[in-house]
């Protein structure tokens, strides 16, 4: 199934997702090259909400640019299979080797604003990430390691402490809170 079709079929969880879904689809119709950073206004990224087997913790990184504990994820860089991007980014950013996909379907959609910053010695203008999130699992006993050019920490954070660990106000209030709500709902449904 193509990325656009997956997004079209995605059922929004709340008003934020409904609005962002519609905006993402309009963006895809309006702009070219939404899968690469050549589109400097906005482009696709894939993130992962990585939980342990007991579903009590989330695997997070300390993001060097945002100076905050954050979910794993990265740029599509031309790849339309965003689930593969999310899995690759988890492995690259945390050092884990075994990642279990809990659901092939999109777990969450959001448009994330990115302030201008320095990356690899060059200024990157403010832009948006058209983000697709997937639900993944990693064994809590796997060895973790940082990816020095992107993060300076990797750790398991108890689900109830995720919002406290992050200092990105909008992300923790609108995204992480939502992801935890959705996770709790899925657990009740037998995930």
ABEGO torsion letter per residue (X at the ends): XBAAAAAAABBBABAAAAAAAAAAAAAAAABBGAABAABAABBBBBBBBBBBAAGABBBBBBBAAAGBBBBBEBBAGGBABAAAAAAAAAAAAAGBABBBBABABBABBBBBBBBBBBBGGBBBBBBBBBBBBBBBBBBAABBBBBBAAABABBBBBBAAAAAAABABAAAAAAAAAAAAAAAAAAAAAGX
